[in-house]
């Protein structure tokens, strides 16, 4: 499913680039005429970070299939080619968070498919760690954004803006939040200077603004429990299990660059497929 979405996006991009004809809803009409934007990226996204997030999450299955020794050699070559296209486009678009996630994905996928020591370590991770560590990490980050001055000195730069956005999200989200999809309006009304940017530019900021600390905590408990549950019940000889583990590890890192991961269908598709994998593993036990 995910690889199919990636191939469809590439077909649309290739058609628009080669013919010069754009679909009515094409985002190419909105792309600025400057690097790293270019008219040969897909019509589906005008934001390079959103597009890079899509590229990463839809090509993880291809990478895992390409690394799995039991996969047919022709499928392995095709799959690695698909993943390489996604990685090359992301490097071209200079999406830093997703580039970092690509490195994490490659390391994780290779370790799970080829290094038995890593498999044994992962299989011993207690499930309670997933329920406790992510929420604690979320609270620590919230405290840092509020209490620590912005460490980026270049006012208006991309990294400076992202720190300011997270600070605004924590302060304005409070405990209960402001309702799903409220992030742009809430941030625009915040006294925190965000350089005119109103999208939270991370799933973390979006969850806090929309659902508050309570909603963020519940999501992190759910996310951590899902990761730990899949790891503890996974058959690490099965590519589907490895795809789910790798995707969930990549999700929070890659989602730090997108304008608002919560409104991207790929974010929820990956979570839904991972839940399906976990349920299947539980029944098989």
ROLUM-218220 format. One line per field, with one value per residue (C-alpha): residue number from 1; y, z, x; residue in three letters. Coordinates in nm, 2 decimals. Layout:
N
seq	NUM ...;
c2	Y ...;
c3	Z ...;
c1	X ...;
type	Ala ...;
END
This chain:
285
seq	1 2 3 4 5 6 7 8 9 10 11 12 13 14 15 16 17 18 19 20 21 22 23 24 25 26 27 28 29 30 31 32 33 34 35 36 37 38 39 40 41 42 43 44 45 46 47 48 49 50 51 52 53 54 55 56 57 58 59 60 61 62 63 64 65 66 67 68 69 70 71 72 73 74 75 76 77 78 79 80 81 82 83 84 85 86 87 88 89 90 91 92 93 94 95 96 97 98 99 100 101 102 103 104 105 106 107 108 109 110 111 112 113 114 115 116 117 118 119 120 121 122 123 124 125 126 127 128 129 130 131 132 133 134 135 136 137 138 139 140 141 142 143 144 145 146 147 148 149 150 151 152 153 154 155 156 157 158 159 160 161 162 163 164 165 166 167 168 169 170 171 172 173 174 175 176 177 178 179 180 181 182 183 184 185 186 187 188 189 190 191 192 193 194 195 196 197 198 199 200 201 202 203 204 205 206 207 208 209 210 211 212 213 214 215 216 217 218 219 220 221 222 223 224 225 226 227 228 229 230 231 232 233 234 235 236 237 238 239 240 241 242 243 244 245 246 247 248 249 250 251 252 253 254 255 256 257 258 259 260 261 262 263 264 265 266 267 268 269 270 271 272 273 274 275 276 277 278 279 280 281 282 283 284 285;
c2	0.00 0.25 0.16 0.20 0.55 0.64 0.50 0.69 1.01 0.96 0.89 1.21 1.41 1.26 1.33 1.69 1.75 1.60 1.73 2.07 2.00 2.01 1.87 2.12 2.06 2.06 2.21 2.29 2.62 2.73 2.63 2.92 2.95 2.90 2.62 2.36 2.37 2.26 2.18 1.81 1.73 1.57 1.78 1.65 1.88 2.24 2.21 2.03 1.89 1.74 1.59 1.45 1.30 1.13 1.00 0.85 0.68 0.53 0.38 0.21 -0.11 -0.10 -0.07 -0.36 -0.58 -0.49 -0.59 -0.91 -1.21 -1.42 -1.17 -1.26 -1.09 -0.90 -0.76 -0.67 -0.46 -0.29 -0.21 -0.07 0.15 0.28 0.37 0.53 0.76 0.87 0.94 1.13 1.35 1.42 1.52 1.75 1.91 1.96 1.84 1.80 1.62 1.36 1.32 1.23 0.99 0.83 0.75 0.61 0.40 0.26 0.17 0.02 -0.18 -0.32 -0.41 -0.59 -0.79 -0.87 -0.84 -1.11 -0.92 -0.63 -0.87 -1.03 -0.69 -0.56 -0.88 -0.82 -0.46 -0.45 -0.33 -0.09 0.11 0.21 0.34 0.54 0.68 0.86 1.07 1.16 1.27 1.48 1.66 1.73 1.88 2.10 2.23 2.30 2.50 2.71 2.76 2.77 3.07 3.00 2.87 2.97 3.32 3.38 3.55 3.43 3.13 2.79 2.64 2.96 2.96 2.60 2.65 2.95 2.75 2.48 2.73 2.90 2.55 2.46 2.79 2.82 2.46 2.44 2.13 2.08 2.22 2.42 2.16 1.96 2.17 2.49 2.52 2.79 3.02 2.97 3.02 3.33 3.49 3.40 3.68 3.45 3.58 3.30 3.52 3.51 3.13 2.98 2.60 2.42 2.24 1.92 1.66 1.75 2.11 2.02 1.77 2.02 2.31 2.10 1.86 2.01 1.83 1.57 1.48 1.47 1.24 1.00 0.98 0.92 0.64 0.49 0.53 0.39 0.09 0.02 0.02 -0.20 -0.43 -0.49 -0.54 -0.80 -1.00 -0.96 -1.23 -1.06 -1.30 -1.14 -0.83 -0.69 -0.68 -0.51 -0.26 -0.16 -0.13 0.08 0.30 0.37 0.46 0.69 0.86 1.10 1.21 1.27 1.44 1.72 1.89 1.88 2.17 1.97 1.59 1.55 1.66 1.44 1.11 0.92 0.98 0.80 0.54 0.43 0.42 0.23 -0.03 -0.07 -0.13 -0.39 -0.56 -0.57 -0.72 -0.98 -1.07 -1.10 -1.33 -1.55 -1.61;
c3	0.00 0.10 -0.19 -0.42 -0.29 -0.36 -0.71 -0.78 -0.66 -0.88 -1.19 -1.13 -1.08 -1.40 -1.60 -1.49 -1.54 -1.89 -2.03 -1.86 -1.79 -1.43 -1.26 -1.13 -0.77 -0.84 -0.58 -0.84 -0.91 -0.55 -0.55 -0.52 -0.80 -0.58 -0.45 -0.31 -0.47 -0.83 -1.07 -1.09 -0.74 -0.69 -0.72 -0.39 -0.16 -0.18 0.15 0.10 0.45 0.41 0.08 0.23 0.52 0.26 0.07 0.38 0.52 0.19 0.10 0.43 0.32 0.00 0.20 0.43 0.14 -0.03 0.27 0.36 0.24 0.16 -0.09 -0.46 -0.60 -0.87 -0.61 -0.39 -0.67 -0.75 -0.38 -0.32 -0.63 -0.50 -0.16 -0.33 -0.53 -0.22 -0.03 -0.33 -0.35 0.02 0.01 -0.29 -0.09 0.21 0.47 0.76 1.00 0.73 0.62 0.98 0.99 0.67 0.85 1.15 0.92 0.72 1.04 1.21 0.90 0.84 1.21 1.23 0.91 0.95 1.31 1.55 1.86 1.79 1.75 2.09 2.26 2.12 2.21 2.58 2.61 2.88 2.76 3.05 2.92 2.62 2.86 3.08 2.88 2.60 2.83 3.05 2.74 2.63 2.97 2.97 2.62 2.73 3.02 2.80 2.55 2.82 3.06 2.82 2.60 2.23 2.17 1.80 1.77 1.40 1.43 1.17 1.07 1.02 1.34 1.54 1.42 1.51 1.87 1.90 1.76 2.01 2.30 2.17 2.14 2.50 2.65 2.45 2.46 2.84 2.99 2.79 2.45 2.21 1.99 1.69 1.40 1.61 1.59 1.32 1.48 1.83 1.73 1.53 1.84 2.07 2.21 2.13 1.82 1.56 1.27 1.10 1.08 1.23 1.15 1.45 1.22 1.43 1.55 1.91 1.88 1.70 1.97 2.26 2.09 1.98 2.27 2.55 2.78 2.85 2.49 2.43 2.73 2.62 2.26 2.39 2.62 2.32 2.09 2.34 2.42 2.05 1.98 2.28 2.20 1.84 1.95 2.21 1.99 1.66 1.45 1.34 1.04 0.91 0.69 0.80 1.16 1.07 0.85 1.14 1.40 1.16 1.06 1.42 1.51 1.22 1.27 1.55 1.40 1.05 1.18 1.34 1.00 0.85 0.88 1.08 1.07 1.23 0.91 0.68 0.58 0.58 0.96 1.04 0.77 0.92 1.27 1.14 0.96 1.27 1.49 1.24 1.25 1.63 1.64 1.38 1.59 1.91 1.74 1.60 1.95;
c1	0.00 0.27 0.50 0.19 0.13 0.50 0.49 0.16 0.32 0.63 0.40 0.21 0.53 0.69 0.38 0.35 0.72 0.75 0.42 0.40 0.03 -0.08 -0.38 -0.63 -0.53 -0.16 0.07 0.33 0.14 0.23 0.60 0.84 1.09 1.40 1.61 1.55 1.20 1.17 0.89 0.99 0.87 0.53 0.22 0.09 0.28 0.40 0.59 0.92 0.92 0.58 0.68 1.00 0.80 0.58 0.88 1.04 0.74 0.62 0.96 1.05 0.87 1.09 1.41 1.32 1.22 1.54 1.75 1.56 1.77 1.47 1.32 1.35 1.66 1.47 1.23 1.53 1.69 1.36 1.29 1.63 1.59 1.26 1.41 1.71 1.48 1.31 1.64 1.78 1.48 1.49 1.86 1.78 1.50 1.73 1.48 1.71 1.48 1.39 1.75 1.83 1.53 1.66 1.99 1.80 1.58 1.88 2.06 1.75 1.64 1.99 2.03 1.70 1.76 2.13 2.25 2.13 2.27 2.03 1.74 1.81 1.84 1.52 1.33 1.42 1.30 1.03 0.69 0.66 0.95 0.73 0.46 0.69 0.98 0.80 0.57 0.87 1.06 0.77 0.75 1.12 1.10 0.81 1.01 1.31 1.11 0.95 1.25 1.55 1.59 1.61 1.97 1.96 2.09 2.00 1.66 1.42 1.62 1.45 1.58 1.51 1.15 1.10 1.21 0.98 0.69 0.73 0.75 0.43 0.27 0.35 0.24 -0.08 -0.18 -0.18 -0.33 -0.65 -0.55 -0.76 -0.92 -0.80 -0.68 -0.66 -0.28 -0.24 -0.50 -0.37 0.00 -0.09 -0.25 0.04 0.26 0.56 0.75 0.75 0.86 0.52 0.50 0.18 0.20 0.36 0.62 0.62 0.38 0.49 0.38 0.06 -0.04 0.03 -0.15 -0.45 -0.49 -0.27 -0.03 -0.31 -0.35 0.02 0.07 -0.21 -0.06 0.29 0.17 -0.02 0.28 0.53 0.30 0.25 0.62 0.70 0.41 0.52 0.88 0.78 0.55 0.74 0.87 1.19 1.22 0.90 0.95 0.61 0.72 1.05 0.87 0.63 0.92 1.13 0.84 0.74 1.10 1.12 0.78 0.86 1.19 1.07 0.75 0.97 1.01 0.66 0.43 0.18 0.21 -0.13 -0.30 -0.09 -0.27 0.06 0.11 -0.22 -0.18 0.15 0.00 -0.30 -0.09 0.13 -0.18 -0.29 0.05 0.04 -0.31 -0.21 0.09 -0.11 -0.36 -0.08 0.05;
type	Unk Unk Unk Unk Unk Unk Unk Unk Unk Unk Unk Unk Unk Unk Unk Unk Unk Unk Unk Unk Unk Unk Unk Unk Unk Unk Unk Unk Unk Unk Unk Unk Unk Unk Unk Unk Unk Unk Unk Unk Unk Unk Unk Unk Unk Unk Unk Unk Unk Unk Unk Unk Unk Unk Unk Unk Unk Unk Unk Unk Unk Unk Unk Unk Unk Unk Unk Unk Unk Unk Unk Unk Unk Unk Unk Unk Unk Unk Unk Unk Unk Unk Unk Unk Unk Unk Unk Unk Unk Unk Unk Unk Unk Unk Unk Unk Unk Unk Unk Unk Unk Unk Unk Unk Unk Unk Unk Unk Unk Unk Unk Unk Unk Unk Unk Unk Unk Unk Unk Unk Unk Unk Unk Unk Unk Unk Unk Unk Unk Unk Unk Unk Unk Unk Unk Unk Unk Unk Unk Unk Unk Unk Unk Unk Unk Unk Unk Unk Unk Unk Unk Unk Unk Unk Unk Unk Unk Unk Unk Unk Unk Unk Unk Unk Unk Unk Unk Unk Unk Unk Unk Unk Unk Unk Unk Unk Unk Unk Unk Unk Unk Unk Unk Unk Unk Unk Unk Unk Unk Unk Unk Unk Unk Unk Unk Unk Unk Unk Unk Unk Unk Unk Unk Unk Unk Unk Unk Unk Unk Unk Unk Unk Unk Unk Unk Unk Unk Unk Unk Unk Unk Unk Unk Unk Unk Unk Unk Unk Unk Unk Unk Unk Unk Unk Unk Unk Unk Unk Unk Unk Unk Unk Unk Unk Unk Unk Unk Unk Unk Unk Unk Unk Unk Unk Unk Unk Unk Unk Unk Unk Unk Unk Unk Unk Unk Unk Unk Unk Unk Unk Unk Unk Unk Unk Unk Unk Unk Unk Unk Unk Unk Unk Unk Unk Unk;
END
